[in-house]
Amino acid sequence: MDDLLHIFPLTSDAWKDAHKTSNQGDDSEKSSSKSVLSKLNSGLKEHLVLVSAVEQWHLPLLFQCAVSYASEGKRVLFIRRKPLERLPLSVHGMSQPEASVLKNVKFMYYTSVRDLISFCANVHTQTLPPETVIVDDLGYFIQQMKELSPEQGMVKLWCLLTDAVHFIEQKSGERVPLVLAIHDKIKSLPDLCWRFPIKTAVITGPASDDAKFSVKMTFKHHVLCCTYEMGTGGLMLASVQVT
């Protein structure tokens, strides 16, 4: 569950307050944060993919993931197809994007799938490879692979990225998180993600209010649903439910 704790404030006061509210003040063991975390913490080590229809839903979570790992001193590689126009909102109760933290985040802007493939092929030549890899809008790169179907493109890029990450892990002896984001406009890709050893977080929200959205993740025996609200000060965790 490492990646979740770098995106969702599941151990912060913000989490505790939201969880208590969603359970109407129930203080029983069933509703306590300790109990919920124990349900979800089942040695989860899969990589993570965020699936959403709106960039402003998933981008703050990707950015928060980068900031959280960077705040621990890890070298973070954040791959996008274009520069950020502004810093995304951060999640209330988590590490903030201070200058001392952002120095550990390296943004790479790839406009071609060839650039992404080249990174995977040449990662072994890097003296200081990344310790966390984040790729935004993977579907953009998949659609450039005209000779392959979207499903075949997803499989190829997934294999290349996981091979690159596995190489870094073998060299460092430590786990290297891989976090991806995919737009749900390619309808077959979210379903395909379930076939990989990757945890899928589906982000949805009402069409009438894009300032509020929910993130749903299915585990072996439980379902986690976190609802966020966007404010001027960042993303606020509005409620947490585990069923």
Secondary structure, DSSP 8 states (H G I E B T S, - for coil): -TTGGGTS-TTSHHHHHHHHHHTTT--STTTSHHHHHHHH-S----EEEEEES-HHHHHHHHHHHHHHHHTTT--EEEEESS--SS----BTTS----HHHHTTEEEEE--SHHHHHHHHHHGGG-SS--SEEEES-HHHHHTT-TTS-HHHHHHHHHHHHHHHHHHHHHHHSS---EEEEEETTSTHHHHHHTTSSEEEEEEE--TT-TTEEEEEEE-SS-EEEEEEEEETTEEEEEEEEE-
